[in-house]
Amino acid sequence: MNRTLLAAVAALSITAGTQAVAQTAVIEISPEQRTTIREYVVKQRPRSVTIQGDVRVGAPLPADVALVAVPGDWGPQYSKYRYVYWNDRVVLVDPSNRHVVHIVE
């Protein structure tokens, strides 16, 4: 009985963990917004960061990576996010969990 219960709890934990990753917010950015963001990068030349590990949508960034507030001219729909400039890309991040929500190339 205890082994069956333990196996059920383990299976539920694995399923719950998978669902948590799948529920990470992913946002879409219009071509016009991409242009606005790229123009900002060309003008402002933000400092590029070094990130150890895998940088992809849905993955969290390490705690030692400093997140920067999104400029207001990117649009109010992005104000709740932060960004980093990495590898010639703007990486939008949800600051509540540090998960990458979009990479602007």
LUMMAR-798155 format. One line per field, with one value per residue: x negated, y, z of N, C-alpha, C in turn; residue number from 1; residue in three letters. Coordinates in nm, 4 decimals. Example, Ala and Ser with C-alpha at 12.3 -4.5 7.8 and 13.67 -1.06 7.14 Angstrom:
<rs>
n_east	[-1.3190/-1.2850]
n_north	[-0.5690/-0.2250]
n_up	[0.7800/0.7080]
ca_east	[-1.2300/-1.3670]
ca_north	[-0.4500/-0.1060]
ca_up	[0.7800/0.7140]
c_east	[-1.3200/-1.2900]
c_north	[-0.3300/0.0030]
c_up	[0.7800/0.7870]
num	[1/2]
residuo	[ALA/SER]
</rs>
This chain:
<rs>
n_east	[-0.0824/-0.1899/-0.3965/-0.2510/-0.1100/-0.3250/-0.4346/-0.2213/-0.2139/-0.4651/-0.4335/-0.2307/-0.3640/-0.5596/-0.3952/-0.2661/-0.4855/-0.5613/-0.3346/-0.3505/-0.5722/-0.4733/-0.2805/-0.4041/-0.4065/-0.3884/-0.4589/-0.3439/-0.4924/-0.4360/-0.5315/-0.5756/-0.6296/-0.8637/-1.0335/-1.0373/-1.1634/-1.4098/-1.5092/-1.5421/-1.7486/-1.9574/-1.9895/-2.0257/-2.2116/-2.2280/-2.3911/-2.5470/-2.4794/-2.6294/-2.5265/-2.5097/-2.4320/-2.1211/-1.9350/-1.6177/-1.2749/-1.0475/-1.2274/-1.3911/-1.5899/-1.9193/-1.9638/-2.1608/-2.1617/-2.1057/-1.7997/-1.6391/-1.4226/-1.1562/-1.1521/-0.9188/-0.8347/-0.8152/-0.5683/-0.2641/-0.1721/-0.3915/-0.5017/-0.5008/-0.7020/-1.0547/-1.3828/-1.6774/-1.9782/-2.1237/-2.3622/-2.3225/-2.0452/-1.7200/-1.5935/-1.2961/-1.1556/-0.9621/-0.9380/-0.8405/-0.8891/-1.1189/-1.1212/-1.1816/-0.9936/-0.9860/-1.2036/-1.3614/-1.4902]
n_north	[-0.1184/0.1295/0.1599/0.1816/0.4179/0.5962/0.5792/0.6873/0.9496/1.0375/1.0229/1.2119/1.4420/1.4694/1.5119/1.7510/1.9250/1.9299/2.0487/2.3001/2.4126/2.4177/2.6123/2.8549/3.1918/3.3047/3.5454/3.7234/3.9267/4.1986/4.2732/4.5504/4.6230/4.4787/4.6222/4.8690/4.7910/4.6983/4.9390/5.0842/4.9387/4.9829/5.2614/5.3067/5.1213/4.8985/4.7452/4.4370/4.1184/3.8366/3.5086/3.2110/2.8859/2.7590/2.9644/3.0190/3.0410/3.0090/2.9039/2.9680/3.2551/3.2765/3.3736/3.5648/3.7313/4.0544/4.2186/4.4524/4.7352/4.7574/4.9932/5.2667/5.3428/5.1105/5.0166/4.9943/4.7356/4.5833/4.6681/4.5288/4.3482/4.2646/4.3099/4.1709/4.2285/4.0182/3.8381/3.9746/3.9942/4.0796/3.9823/3.9118/3.9032/3.7579/3.9103/3.8035/3.5329/3.5003/3.3779/3.3377/3.5061/3.5891/3.6125/3.8543/3.8694]
n_up	[0.0000/0.0872/-0.1003/-0.3365/-0.2908/-0.2631/-0.5208/-0.6675/-0.5687/-0.6528/-0.9342/-0.9682/-0.8848/-1.0830/-1.3066/-1.2302/-1.2189/-1.4880/-1.6001/-1.4837/-1.6104/-1.8693/-1.8444/-1.8496/-1.9346/-2.2674/-2.5025/-2.7900/-3.0403/-3.2445/-3.5871/-3.6102/-3.3452/-3.3060/-3.4731/-3.3371/-3.0998/-3.1974/-3.3077/-3.0732/-2.9537/-3.1365/-3.1103/-2.8282/-2.7466/-2.5443/-2.2647/-2.3113/-2.1694/-2.0045/-2.0037/-1.8374/-1.9356/-2.0735/-2.2825/-2.3518/-2.4621/-2.2010/-2.0212/-1.7075/-1.6170/-1.4769/-1.1315/-1.0922/-1.3104/-1.4069/-1.4418/-1.6589/-1.6620/-1.8961/-2.1577/-2.1769/-2.4339/-2.5746/-2.5441/-2.3517/-2.2972/-2.2468/-2.0142/-1.7739/-1.7928/-1.7884/-1.9286/-2.0859/-2.2616/-2.4726/-2.6504/-2.8966/-2.8948/-2.7723/-2.4749/-2.3373/-2.0149/-1.7565/-1.4577/-1.2208/-1.2044/-1.3424/-1.5887/-1.9371/-2.1765/-2.4375/-2.7191/-2.8944/-3.2022]
ca_east	[0.0000/-0.2770/-0.4676/-0.1547/-0.0861/-0.4475/-0.4427/-0.1180/-0.2582/-0.5769/-0.3779/-0.1582/-0.4650/-0.6188/-0.2926/-0.2461/-0.6041/-0.5530/-0.2296/-0.3976/-0.6569/-0.3887/-0.1972/-0.4830/-0.3500/-0.4625/-0.3917/-0.3719/-0.5299/-0.4056/-0.6477/-0.5979/-0.6951/-1.0018/-1.1065/-1.0553/-1.2637/-1.5402/-1.5542/-1.5882/-1.8785/-2.0556/-2.0119/-2.0694/-2.3211/-2.2316/-2.5043/-2.5205/-2.5086/-2.6732/-2.4365/-2.5520/-2.3197/-2.0304/-1.8426/-1.5088/-1.1431/-0.9982/-1.3326/-1.4248/-1.7260/-1.9854/-1.9361/-2.2652/-2.1445/-2.0286/-1.6918/-1.6220/-1.2845/-1.1258/-1.1213/-0.7782/-0.8007/-0.7897/-0.4245/-0.2186/-0.1499/-0.5170/-0.5546/-0.5170/-0.8177/-1.1893/-1.4591/-1.8235/-2.0334/-2.2139/-2.3967/-2.2556/-1.9010/-1.6494/-1.5256/-1.1920/-1.1485/-0.8606/-1.0180/-0.7860/-0.9499/-1.2412/-1.1109/-1.1866/-0.8632/-1.0055/-1.3369/-1.3540/-1.6170]
ca_north	[0.0000/0.2461/0.1728/0.2305/0.5581/0.6677/0.5855/0.7801/1.0842/1.0698/1.0477/1.3384/1.5483/1.4845/1.5721/1.8890/1.9991/1.9471/2.1458/2.4320/2.4624/2.4431/2.7288/2.9764/3.2860/3.3329/3.6580/3.7488/4.0648/4.2330/4.3231/4.6911/4.6273/4.4316/4.7352/4.9647/4.7354/4.6991/5.0783/5.1190/4.8737/5.0522/5.3945/5.3061/5.0249/4.8473/4.6597/4.2947/4.0371/3.6991/3.4175/3.0714/2.7934/2.7622/3.0775/2.9854/3.0763/2.9166/2.8718/3.0799/3.3075/3.2666/3.4829/3.6672/3.8152/4.1745/4.2501/4.5955/4.7741/4.7803/5.1344/5.2966/5.3541/4.9774/4.9957/4.9620/4.5924/4.5189/4.7335/4.4364/4.2630/4.3186/4.2538/4.1714/4.2259/3.9031/3.7745/4.0551/3.9709/4.1303/3.8709/3.9605/3.8141/3.7823/3.9250/3.7298/3.3990/3.5095/3.2965/3.4064/3.5017/3.6122/3.6540/3.9356/3.8509]
ca_up	[0.0000/0.0946/-0.2278/-0.4352/-0.2580/-0.2952/-0.6673/-0.7140/-0.5337/-0.7424/-1.0672/-0.9618/-0.8760/-1.2159/-1.3918/-1.1868/-1.2609/-1.6326/-1.6276/-1.4423/-1.7176/-1.9849/-1.8193/-1.8581/-2.0319/-2.3890/-2.5662/-2.9312/-3.0672/-3.3832/-3.6633/-3.5769/-3.2138/-3.3265/-3.5290/-3.2279/-3.0073/-3.2664/-3.3160/-2.9390/-2.9326/-3.2194/-3.0528/-2.6881/-2.7312/-2.4067/-2.2297/-2.3298/-2.0512/-2.0234/-1.9334/-1.8380/-1.9480/-2.1866/-2.2891/-2.4439/-2.4117/-2.0996/-1.9241/-1.6187/-1.6207/-1.3462/-1.0374/-1.0968/-1.4293/-1.3737/-1.5348/-1.6800/-1.6913/-2.0368/-2.1825/-2.2007/-2.5753/-2.6321/-2.5337/-2.2159/-2.2814/-2.2077/-1.8945/-1.6609/-1.8186/-1.7843/-2.0397/-2.0883/-2.3967/-2.4704/-2.7773/-3.0005/-2.8872/-2.6554/-2.4088/-2.2465/-1.8994/-1.6540/-1.3358/-1.1066/-1.1969/-1.4225/-1.7103/-2.0660/-2.2440/-2.5803/-2.7603/-3.0154/-3.2754]
c_east	[-0.0871/-0.3526/-0.3752/-0.1277/-0.2073/-0.4629/-0.3410/-0.1587/-0.3731/-0.5264/-0.3047/-0.2552/-0.5283/-0.5201/-0.2733/-0.3638/-0.6034/-0.4482/-0.2739/-0.4855/-0.5725/-0.3046/-0.2758/-0.4264/-0.4449/-0.3865/-0.4319/-0.4040/-0.5078/-0.5325/-0.6795/-0.6699/-0.8391/-1.0884/-1.1359/-1.1655/-1.4021/-1.5964/-1.6073/-1.7287/-1.9871/-2.0908/-2.0794/-2.1896/-2.3307/-2.3499/-2.4649/-2.5597/-2.5579/-2.5814/-2.4891/-2.4283/-2.2348/-1.9363/-1.7398/-1.3772/-1.0951/-1.0998/-1.3595/-1.5678/-1.7878/-1.9615/-2.0400/-2.2569/-2.0533/-1.9257/-1.6720/-1.4754/-1.2685/-1.0931/-0.9739/-0.7406/-0.7874/-0.6414/-0.3842/-0.1973/-0.2764/-0.5715/-0.5742/-0.6387/-0.9480/-1.2638/-1.6069/-1.8640/-2.1434/-2.2364/-2.3255/-2.1053/-1.8458/-1.5680/-1.4266/-1.1668/-1.0329/-0.9353/-0.9660/-0.8472/-1.0791/-1.2385/-1.1124/-1.0506/-0.8743/-1.1513/-1.3219/-1.4903/-1.6383]
c_north	[0.1252/0.2679/0.2279/0.3790/0.6437/0.6835/0.6850/0.9249/1.1273/1.1014/1.1806/1.4559/1.5748/1.5530/1.7185/1.9761/2.0265/2.0512/2.2865/2.4929/2.4986/2.5689/2.8596/3.0652/3.3028/3.4440/3.6669/3.8966/4.0910/4.2793/4.4695/4.7056/4.5800/4.5472/4.8390/4.9176/4.7372/4.8413/5.1263/5.0630/4.9452/5.1881/5.3887/5.2167/4.9732/4.7530/4.5119/4.2183/3.8997/3.6110/3.2764/2.9835/2.8226/2.8826/3.0445/3.0238/2.9668/2.8816/2.9919/3.1264/3.2934/3.3914/3.5942/3.7566/3.9319/4.2027/4.4009/4.6239/4.8015/4.9290/5.1544/5.3025/5.2194/4.9440/4.9519/4.8122/4.5184/4.5733/4.6385/4.3446/4.3380/4.2573/4.2493/4.1709/4.1221/3.8531/3.8421/4.0306/4.0384/4.0149/3.9299/3.8565/3.8556/3.7923/3.8455/3.5911/3.3883/3.4218/3.3845/3.3923/3.5283/3.6522/3.7272/3.9265/3.9602]
c_up	[0.0000/-0.0362/-0.3351/-0.4136/-0.2946/-0.4464/-0.7231/-0.6861/-0.6258/-0.8823/-1.0717/-0.9576/-1.0116/-1.3095/-1.3569/-1.2295/-1.4097/-1.6673/-1.5890/-1.5500/-1.8387/-1.9673/-1.8205/-1.9677/-2.1499/-2.4588/-2.7128/-2.9475/-3.2154/-3.4553/-3.6324/-3.4431/-3.2242/-3.3780/-3.4211/-3.1333/-3.0715/-3.2767/-3.1807/-2.9157/-3.0128/-3.1578/-2.9158/-2.6613/-2.5873/-2.3864/-2.2422/-2.2038/-2.0935/-1.9410/-1.9493/-1.8509/-2.0699/-2.1787/-2.3962/-2.3786/-2.3168/-1.9935/-1.8344/-1.6403/-1.4825/-1.2609/-1.0450/-1.2208/-1.3928/-1.4829/-1.5400/-1.7135/-1.8405/-2.0561/-2.2173/-2.3473/-2.6454/-2.6267/-2.3944/-2.1924/-2.2371/-2.0759/-1.7765/-1.6771/-1.7955/-1.9023/-2.0071/-2.2346/-2.3941/-2.6120/-2.8957/-3.0071/-2.7631/-2.5999/-2.3094/-2.1388/-1.8085/-1.5204/-1.2166/-1.0922/-1.2782/-1.5478/-1.8344/-2.1330/-2.3934/-2.6044/-2.8932/-3.0839/-3.3755]
num	[1/2/3/4/5/6/7/8/9/10/11/12/13/14/15/16/17/18/19/20/21/22/23/24/25/26/27/28/29/30/31/32/33/34/35/36/37/38/39/40/41/42/43/44/45/46/47/48/49/50/51/52/53/54/55/56/57/58/59/60/61/62/63/64/65/66/67/68/69/70/71/72/73/74/75/76/77/78/79/80/81/82/83/84/85/86/87/88/89/90/91/92/93/94/95/96/97/98/99/100/101/102/103/104/105]
residuo	[MET/ASN/ARG/THR/LEU/LEU/ALA/ALA/VAL/ALA/ALA/LEU/SER/ILE/THR/ALA/GLY/THR/GLN/ALA/VAL/ALA/GLN/THR/ALA/VAL/ILE/GLU/ILE/SER/PRO/GLU/GLN/ARG/THR/THR/ILE/ARG/GLU/TYR/VAL/VAL/LYS/GLN/ARG/PRO/ARG/SER/VAL/THR/ILE/GLN/GLY/ASP/VAL/ARG/VAL/GLY/ALA/PRO/LEU/PRO/ALA/ASP/VAL/ALA/LEU/VAL/ALA/VAL/PRO/GLY/ASP/TRP/GLY/PRO/GLN/TYR/SER/LYS/TYR/ARG/TYR/VAL/TYR/TRP/ASN/ASP/ARG/VAL/VAL/LEU/VAL/ASP/PRO/SER/ASN/ARG/HIS/VAL/VAL/HIS/ILE/VAL/GLU]
</rs>
